[in-house]
């Protein structure tokens, strides 16, 4: 009997573990190690953050789901990887630290035959002074929608701002509230979540009758609106090829949302941020409410050789993400190719270790690298969440199952290169049965291939988008559909990633 351990229970890890167990059955063991007791459908956190959903609408307990599936669930934090075993044993293992009530802090060694790192990111709030609390957690100056609890807190703070605006309007004082949403560092990813959140705030402010009392502003490390960490895109809209820059600028202008782009947020204080622009100039921006996405990093694993020596740099890149079959020596931007991106997500040193979702180290950015004259890098890092995370997780599960069933020598490694993968994205711009809107987009491929598609880097026949009420209904349906899938209800395998 072989044992597969999946570290992480988010979109990618959950996908890997559940499909692997389905395909392996009871002949082999699947273990999930995650510090979380609940699964969170993160794309809907933005609705929790404006009070349109409750926490219970976006989370559910993991234990009963894994028990039903026959998966060994360990509520714990994985801290160490020992890929060569230890003195007296060649069996590889990981060290875990329990986060379960009554057992918190208890450590344990878990041996494995195959290991998948699908931990997702560390929310690196402390990378920006004042964004974090100095202890690796979110500080008190801003809010976040990265977790369900963060989103609950964000909504409470937002409603207070709405109430202040309401009272100012009633009293005729004219005191306006300043809202700032975007990225909290020059090397953030996940601009899409902030994009959704700012337009949901704007939408809710209209419904609350206080939009005219709010100054809503966007701040981002993107060189242009609509970059989204993908270098932007050209998509078919109404039969015409339109740049995402024009698409985004039109939306911001229509909704009266000002923007600051090419910005590295360098410091956060109560009611104020400091930021540096791509031209090297430094500025300040005041706010009454701010939601700034933190940069992501690897979760901070340590890896040790058999003799106890540190070998973390063998498995992980300096940013903490795991090395896979990518081309990490591509060099300058002019030399970057679509083929640099990983295909199988197998670690090059240990063929029984894979990484999936955000946990894998990308070879380089997708967007063009930028920096200020001061040498400050200001550019989005590559997005690897949502649909790509699920597709990669499923491909990795396929590979591991083939290796277990057929042997490493005869196994077929399944491929899911982001440079050959299409993805769909539905970005909410306001929730409502009749007045909701969302931008529904498809992109192919996610990572542009300028050799195959000269000019735009993507196939415009399969890269298109529209915004409207239909998009909102699609996102609302997807919310329920993916939670249904994650709960492993009848027919769950038929729902695509």
C-alpha positions as CSV (number, residue, x, y, z in Angstrom):
1,X,0.0,0.0,0.0
2,X,1.4,3.4,-1.0
3,X,0.8,6.6,0.9
4,X,0.2,9.9,-0.8
5,X,0.3,13.0,1.5
6,X,-1.2,16.2,0.2
7,X,-0.2,19.3,2.2
8,X,-2.9,21.8,1.9
9,X,-6.7,21.6,1.6
10,X,-7.6,24.6,-0.6
11,X,-8.8,24.4,-4.2
12,X,-5.7,22.7,-5.5
13,X,-5.0,20.4,-2.6
14,X,-8.6,19.4,-2.2
15,X,-8.8,18.6,-5.9
16,X,-5.7,16.5,-5.8
17,X,-6.7,14.5,-2.7
18,X,-10.3,13.8,-3.7
19,X,-9.5,12.7,-7.2
20,X,-6.5,10.6,-6.1
21,X,-8.7,8.8,-3.5
22,X,-11.4,8.2,-6.1
23,X,-8.9,6.7,-8.5
24,X,-6.8,4.8,-6.0
25,X,-9.7,3.4,-3.9
26,X,-8.9,1.5,-0.7
27,X,-5.8,-0.1,-2.1
28,X,-3.7,2.9,-1.2
29,X,-3.8,5.7,1.4
30,X,-4.4,9.4,0.8
31,X,-3.6,11.8,3.7
32,X,-4.5,15.5,3.8
33,X,-2.6,17.8,6.1
34,X,-4.1,21.2,6.5
35,X,-4.2,23.6,9.5
36,X,-7.8,24.6,8.6
37,X,-10.9,22.9,10.0
38,X,-13.0,24.5,7.3
39,X,-12.9,24.7,3.5
40,X,-13.4,28.2,2.1
41,X,-14.6,29.1,-1.3
42,X,-12.4,32.2,-1.5
43,X,-13.8,33.8,-4.7
44,X,-17.0,34.6,-2.7
45,X,-15.2,36.2,0.2
46,X,-15.6,39.6,-1.5
47,X,-19.4,39.2,-1.1
48,X,-18.9,38.5,2.6
49,X,-16.8,41.6,2.7
50,X,-19.7,43.8,1.7
51,X,-22.4,42.0,3.7
52,X,-24.1,40.2,0.8
53,X,-23.1,36.8,2.1
54,X,-22.3,35.4,5.6
55,X,-19.3,33.4,6.6
56,X,-21.4,30.2,6.7
57,X,-22.2,30.7,3.0
58,X,-18.6,30.3,2.0
59,X,-17.2,27.7,4.3
60,X,-18.0,24.1,5.5
61,X,-16.3,21.6,7.8
62,X,-13.6,19.4,6.2
63,X,-13.7,16.4,8.6
64,X,-17.0,14.9,7.6
65,X,-16.2,15.3,3.9
66,X,-12.8,13.5,4.2
67,X,-14.3,10.8,6.5
68,X,-16.9,10.0,3.8
69,X,-14.3,9.9,1.1
70,X,-12.0,7.6,3.1
71,X,-9.2,10.3,3.3
72,X,-7.0,10.5,6.4
73,X,-7.5,14.1,7.5
74,X,-4.9,15.7,9.8
75,X,-5.7,19.1,11.0
76,X,-2.1,20.3,11.4
77,X,0.5,22.5,10.0
78,X,3.3,20.9,7.9
79,X,6.6,22.4,8.9
80,X,9.4,20.2,7.7
81,X,10.2,17.9,4.7
82,X,12.8,15.1,5.0
83,X,12.9,13.7,1.5
84,X,15.8,11.3,2.2
85,X,14.6,10.0,5.5
86,X,16.7,10.1,8.6
87,X,19.5,8.2,10.3
88,X,18.5,4.5,10.3
89,X,15.7,4.9,7.8
90,X,15.5,5.8,4.1
91,X,11.8,6.4,4.3
92,X,10.9,10.1,3.5
93,X,8.7,11.9,5.9
94,X,7.3,15.3,6.9
95,X,6.9,16.8,10.3
96,X,3.5,18.2,11.2
97,X,2.2,20.3,14.1
98,X,-1.4,19.9,15.2
99,X,-3.8,22.9,15.2
100,X,-6.7,20.8,16.5
101,X,-8.3,21.9,19.7
102,X,-6.9,19.9,22.6
103,X,-3.9,18.8,20.6
104,X,-2.5,22.1,19.4
105,X,1.3,22.2,19.1
106,X,1.7,18.4,19.2
107,X,4.3,17.3,16.6
108,X,4.3,14.1,14.6
109,X,6.3,12.5,11.8
110,X,4.4,11.2,8.8
111,X,6.1,8.9,6.3
112,X,5.1,9.2,2.6
113,X,5.7,7.5,-0.7
114,X,4.4,10.5,-2.7
115,X,4.1,14.1,-1.5
116,X,2.1,17.0,-3.0
117,X,2.7,20.5,-1.8
118,X,-0.5,22.4,-2.3
119,X,-0.4,24.7,0.7
120,X,-1.3,27.9,-1.1
121,X,0.5,31.1,0.0
122,X,1.6,32.7,3.2
123,X,-0.2,36.1,3.4
124,X,3.0,38.2,3.8
125,X,1.4,41.2,5.4
126,X,4.7,42.1,7.2
127,X,6.4,42.7,3.8
128,X,5.0,46.2,4.0
129,X,5.5,48.1,7.3
130,X,2.2,48.8,8.9
131,X,0.2,46.4,6.7
132,X,1.0,43.6,9.1
133,X,1.3,43.5,12.9
134,X,4.9,42.4,12.9
135,X,4.0,38.9,13.9
136,X,3.0,37.6,10.4
137,X,-0.7,38.6,10.7
138,X,-2.8,41.4,9.3
139,X,-2.4,44.7,11.2
140,X,-5.1,47.1,12.4
141,X,-4.6,49.8,9.8
142,X,-6.4,48.1,6.9
143,X,-8.7,45.2,6.2
144,X,-8.5,42.1,4.0
145,X,-10.8,39.7,2.2
146,X,-8.2,36.9,1.8
147,X,-9.9,34.7,4.4
148,X,-13.6,34.3,5.4
149,X,-12.8,35.8,8.9
150,X,-10.9,38.7,7.3
151,X,-14.0,39.4,5.1
152,X,-16.4,39.4,8.0
153,X,-14.2,42.0,9.7
154,X,-13.9,44.0,6.5
155,X,-17.7,44.2,6.3
156,X,-18.0,45.4,9.9
157,X,-15.5,48.2,9.2
158,X,-17.1,49.1,5.9
159,X,-20.6,49.4,7.4
160,X,-19.2,51.9,9.9
161,X,-17.8,54.0,7.1
162,X,-21.2,53.8,5.3
163,X,-22.9,54.9,8.6
164,X,-20.5,57.9,8.9
165,X,-21.3,58.9,5.3
166,X,-25.0,58.5,6.0
167,X,-24.9,60.8,9.1
168,X,-22.8,63.4,7.3
169,X,-25.4,63.4,4.5
170,X,-28.3,63.8,6.9
171,X,-26.5,66.5,8.9
172,X,-25.4,68.3,5.8
173,X,-21.8,68.5,7.0
174,X,-20.4,67.4,3.6
175,X,-17.8,65.3,5.3
176,X,-16.8,62.7,2.8
177,X,-15.3,59.2,3.5
178,X,-12.2,58.1,1.6
179,X,-12.0,54.5,0.5
180,X,-8.8,52.9,-0.9
181,X,-8.7,49.4,-2.3
182,X,-5.9,47.6,-4.2
183,X,-2.5,46.1,-3.6
184,X,-0.4,46.6,-0.5
185,X,3.1,46.0,-2.0
186,X,4.9,46.4,-5.3
187,X,5.1,42.7,-5.9
188,X,1.5,41.6,-5.1
189,X,-0.6,39.2,-7.1
190,X,-4.4,38.6,-6.9
191,X,-5.4,42.0,-8.3
192,X,-8.7,40.4,-9.4
193,X,-10.0,40.0,-5.9
194,X,-9.3,43.7,-5.1
195,X,-10.9,44.6,-8.4
196,X,-14.0,42.7,-7.5
197,X,-14.1,44.2,-4.0
198,X,-13.8,47.9,-5.0
199,X,-16.7,47.6,-7.4
200,X,-18.8,45.7,-5.0
201,X,-18.2,48.5,-2.5
202,X,-19.2,51.0,-5.1
203,X,-22.4,49.0,-5.9
204,X,-23.4,48.7,-2.2
205,X,-22.7,52.4,-1.6
206,X,-25.3,53.2,-4.3
207,X,-27.8,50.8,-2.7
208,X,-27.2,52.4,0.7
209,X,-27.7,55.9,-0.8
210,X,-24.2,57.1,0.2
211,X,-22.3,56.9,-3.0
212,X,-22.2,60.6,-3.4
213,X,-20.5,60.9,0.0
214,X,-17.6,58.6,-0.9
215,X,-14.3,59.1,-2.7
216,X,-13.4,55.6,-3.9
217,X,-9.8,55.1,-5.2
218,X,-7.9,52.2,-6.6
219,X,-4.1,51.7,-6.1
220,X,-2.2,48.9,-7.8
221,X,1.3,47.7,-8.8
222,X,0.0,47.2,-12.3
223,X,1.7,49.3,-15.0
224,X,-1.7,49.8,-16.6
225,X,-5.3,49.0,-15.6
226,X,-6.3,45.6,-16.7
227,X,-2.9,44.0,-16.4
228,X,-4.1,41.5,-13.7
229,X,-0.7,40.0,-13.5
230,X,-1.1,38.5,-17.0
231,X,0.4,41.3,-18.9
232,X,-3.1,42.3,-19.9
233,X,-4.9,40.8,-22.8
234,X,-6.8,41.5,-26.0
235,X,-10.3,39.9,-26.1
236,X,-13.3,39.8,-28.4
237,X,-16.0,42.1,-27.2
238,X,-19.0,42.5,-29.6
239,X,-16.9,41.1,-32.4
240,X,-14.0,43.5,-31.9
241,X,-10.6,42.9,-30.3
242,X,-10.5,45.1,-27.3
243,X,-7.6,45.5,-24.9
244,X,-8.2,44.8,-21.2
245,X,-6.7,48.3,-20.5
246,X,-9.5,50.0,-22.5
247,X,-12.0,47.6,-20.9
248,X,-10.9,48.4,-17.4
249,X,-10.5,52.1,-17.9
250,X,-14.0,52.4,-19.3
251,X,-15.4,50.6,-16.2
252,X,-13.5,52.7,-13.7
253,X,-14.5,55.9,-15.5
254,X,-18.2,54.8,-15.7
255,X,-18.3,54.0,-12.0
256,X,-16.3,57.1,-11.1
257,X,-13.5,55.3,-9.4
258,X,-10.1,57.1,-9.6
259,X,-6.9,55.1,-9.9
260,X,-3.2,55.1,-9.0
261,X,-1.2,52.6,-11.0
262,X,2.4,51.5,-11.1
263,X,2.5,52.0,-7.3
264,X,4.5,50.2,-4.5
265,X,2.8,50.7,-1.2
266,X,5.9,51.2,1.1
267,X,4.3,52.0,4.4
268,X,0.9,51.9,6.0
269,X,-0.2,54.0,9.0
270,X,-3.5,54.7,10.6
271,X,-5.5,56.5,7.9
272,X,-2.5,57.0,5.6
273,X,-0.2,55.1,3.2
274,X,3.1,56.0,1.6
275,X,3.8,54.8,-1.9
276,X,6.4,55.0,-4.7
277,X,5.5,55.2,-8.4
278,X,7.4,53.8,-11.3
279,X,8.8,57.2,-12.1
280,X,10.5,57.1,-8.7
281,X,8.4,59.8,-7.1
282,X,7.0,59.2,-3.6
283,X,3.6,60.2,-2.4
284,X,1.0,59.8,0.4
285,X,-2.7,58.9,0.3
286,X,-5.2,59.3,3.1
287,X,-8.1,57.0,3.7
288,X,-10.9,56.2,6.1
289,X,-11.2,52.6,5.0
290,X,-8.6,50.6,3.1
291,X,-8.4,47.0,1.8
292,X,-5.0,46.2,0.5
293,X,-4.1,42.8,-0.7
294,X,-0.8,41.6,0.8
295,X,2.0,40.0,-1.2
296,X,2.2,36.2,-1.3
297,X,5.2,34.1,-0.3
298,X,5.8,30.4,0.3
299,X,4.6,29.1,3.7
300,X,8.1,28.7,5.0
301,X,8.9,25.0,4.9
302,X,12.3,23.8,5.9
303,X,13.8,20.8,4.2
304,X,16.5,18.6,5.8
305,X,18.8,15.9,4.5
306,X,19.3,12.5,6.2
307,X,22.2,13.8,8.3
308,X,20.1,16.8,9.5
309,X,21.7,19.4,7.2
310,X,19.5,22.1,5.8
311,X,18.6,21.5,2.1
312,X,15.7,23.9,1.8
313,X,17.2,25.6,-1.2
314,X,17.2,22.3,-3.1
315,X,13.4,22.0,-2.9
316,X,12.4,25.7,-2.7
317,X,13.1,29.0,-4.5
318,X,14.1,32.0,-2.4
319,X,10.5,33.2,-2.3
320,X,9.5,29.9,-0.5
321,X,7.6,28.4,-3.4
322,X,8.6,24.8,-4.5
323,X,10.8,24.2,-7.5
324,X,9.2,22.2,-10.3
325,X,10.0,21.4,-13.9
326,X,10.2,25.0,-15.0
327,X,13.0,26.9,-16.7
328,X,14.4,29.0,-13.9
329,X,17.4,30.3,-15.8
330,X,15.5,32.0,-18.7
331,X,17.3,35.3,-18.0
332,X,16.1,38.6,-19.3
333,X,12.5,39.4,-20.4
334,X,13.5,39.3,-24.0
335,X,14.4,35.6,-23.6
336,X,11.2,34.5,-21.9
337,X,9.2,31.9,-23.7
338,X,5.9,30.0,-23.0
339,X,8.0,26.8,-22.8
340,X,9.7,28.1,-19.6
341,X,6.5,27.2,-17.7
342,X,6.2,23.9,-15.9
343,X,4.2,21.0,-17.5
344,X,4.1,18.2,-14.9
345,X,4.9,20.2,-11.6
346,X,7.3,17.4,-10.6
347,X,10.2,18.5,-8.4
348,X,13.4,18.1,-10.5
349,X,15.4,16.5,-7.6
350,X,12.8,14.2,-6.1
351,X,10.5,12.4,-8.5
352,X,8.0,11.5,-5.8
353,X,7.3,15.2,-4.9
354,X,5.0,17.6,-6.8
355,X,3.6,21.1,-6.2
356,X,0.3,22.4,-7.3
357,X,-1.6,25.7,-7.3
358,X,0.1,28.7,-5.8
359,X,2.7,26.5,-4.1
360,X,4.8,26.0,-7.2
361,X,7.5,28.5,-8.0
362,X,6.9,30.1,-11.4
363,X,9.9,30.6,-13.7
364,X,9.4,34.3,-13.9
365,X,6.7,37.0,-14.1
366,X,4.0,37.0,-16.9
367,X,3.8,40.8,-16.9
368,X,6.8,42.8,-18.1
369,X,9.1,43.4,-15.2
370,X,9.3,47.0,-14.1
371,X,11.2,49.0,-11.5
372,X,11.5,52.6,-10.4
373,X,14.7,54.6,-10.9
374,X,15.3,53.8,-7.2
375,X,15.6,50.1,-8.0
376,X,12.2,49.3,-6.4
377,X,10.5,46.4,-8.3
378,X,6.9,47.3,-9.1
379,X,5.1,44.6,-11.0
380,X,2.4,42.0,-10.4
381,X,3.6,38.5,-9.7
382,X,1.9,35.6,-11.6
383,X,-1.6,34.6,-10.6
384,X,-2.0,30.8,-10.1
385,X,-5.4,30.6,-8.3
386,X,-8.9,29.6,-9.3
387,X,-9.4,27.5,-12.4
388,X,-5.6,26.9,-13.1
389,X,-5.1,25.7,-9.5
390,X,-7.9,23.1,-9.9
391,X,-6.6,21.9,-13.3
392,X,-3.1,21.6,-12.0
393,X,-4.3,19.7,-8.9
394,X,-6.2,17.2,-11.0
395,X,-3.2,16.7,-13.4
396,X,-0.9,16.0,-10.5
397,X,-3.4,13.5,-9.0
398,X,-3.4,11.7,-12.4
399,X,0.4,11.5,-12.4
400,X,0.7,10.3,-8.9
401,X,-2.0,7.6,-9.4
402,X,-0.3,6.4,-12.6
403,X,3.1,6.2,-10.8
404,X,1.5,4.2,-7.9
405,X,-0.4,1.8,-10.2
406,X,2.1,1.4,-13.0
407,X,5.5,2.1,-11.4
408,X,7.6,5.2,-11.9
409,X,9.3,3.8,-15.0
410,X,6.0,3.1,-16.8
411,X,3.9,6.0,-15.5
412,X,2.6,8.7,-17.8
413,X,3.1,12.2,-16.3
414,X,0.1,14.3,-17.1
415,X,0.6,17.8,-18.2
416,X,-1.1,21.1,-17.4
417,X,1.1,23.9,-18.6
418,X,-0.4,27.4,-18.0
419,X,1.0,28.3,-21.4
420,X,-1.3,25.7,-23.0
421,X,-4.2,26.1,-20.7
422,X,-7.3,28.2,-21.1
423,X,-9.2,29.7,-18.1
424,X,-12.5,31.3,-17.4
425,X,-12.8,34.2,-14.9
426,X,-16.0,35.8,-13.7
427,X,-15.2,39.0,-11.8
428,X,-18.1,40.5,-9.8
429,X,-18.8,44.2,-10.1
430,X,-21.8,44.2,-7.8
431,X,-24.3,41.6,-6.4
432,X,-28.0,41.8,-7.0
433,X,-30.8,39.7,-8.5
434,X,-31.7,42.3,-11.1
435,X,-29.0,44.9,-10.8
436,X,-25.9,42.8,-10.3
437,X,-23.0,42.9,-12.8
438,X,-19.9,40.9,-13.5
439,X,-17.3,40.7,-16.1
440,X,-17.2,37.2,-17.6
441,X,-14.0,36.5,-19.5
442,X,-12.1,33.6,-21.0
443,X,-8.4,33.6,-21.8
444,X,-6.4,31.2,-23.9
445,X,-3.7,30.6,-23.0
446,X,-3.2,32.0,-19.5
447,X,0.5,32.6,-20.1
448,X,0.9,34.3,-23.5
449,X,2.8,32.5,-26.3
450,X,4.1,35.1,-28.6
451,X,5.7,32.6,-30.9
452,X,2.4,30.8,-31.5
453,X,0.2,33.9,-31.4
454,X,2.3,36.8,-32.7
455,X,1.2,40.3,-31.5
456,X,-1.2,39.5,-28.7
457,X,0.3,36.2,-27.4
458,X,-3.2,34.7,-27.2
459,X,-5.8,33.2,-29.5
460,X,-8.5,35.9,-29.8
461,X,-11.0,33.4,-31.0
462,X,-10.9,31.9,-27.5
463,X,-10.2,35.1,-25.5
464,X,-13.3,37.1,-25.1
465,X,-15.4,38.9,-22.5
466,X,-18.6,40.7,-21.7
467,X,-19.9,42.6,-18.6
468,X,-23.5,42.6,-17.4
469,X,-26.2,40.9,-15.4
470,X,-25.7,37.6,-17.1
471,X,-22.1,37.5,-15.8
472,X,-23.4,38.1,-12.2
473,X,-25.8,35.1,-12.5
474,X,-22.9,33.0,-13.8
475,X,-20.8,33.8,-10.8
476,X,-23.7,33.2,-8.4
477,X,-24.3,29.8,-10.0
478,X,-20.6,28.9,-9.9
479,X,-20.5,29.7,-6.2
480,X,-23.1,27.0,-5.5
481,X,-21.8,24.6,-8.1
482,X,-18.2,24.6,-6.8
483,X,-19.2,24.3,-3.1
484,X,-21.4,21.3,-4.2
485,X,-18.4,19.8,-6.0
486,X,-16.1,20.4,-3.0
487,X,-18.6,18.6,-0.7
488,X,-18.3,15.5,-3.0
489,X,-22.0,15.4,-3.6
490,X,-23.4,13.0,-6.3
491,X,-21.9,13.8,-9.7
492,X,-19.1,16.0,-8.3
493,X,-16.6,14.6,-10.8
494,X,-18.7,15.8,-13.7
495,X,-18.3,19.5,-12.7
496,X,-15.2,20.9,-14.4
497,X,-12.4,22.6,-12.6
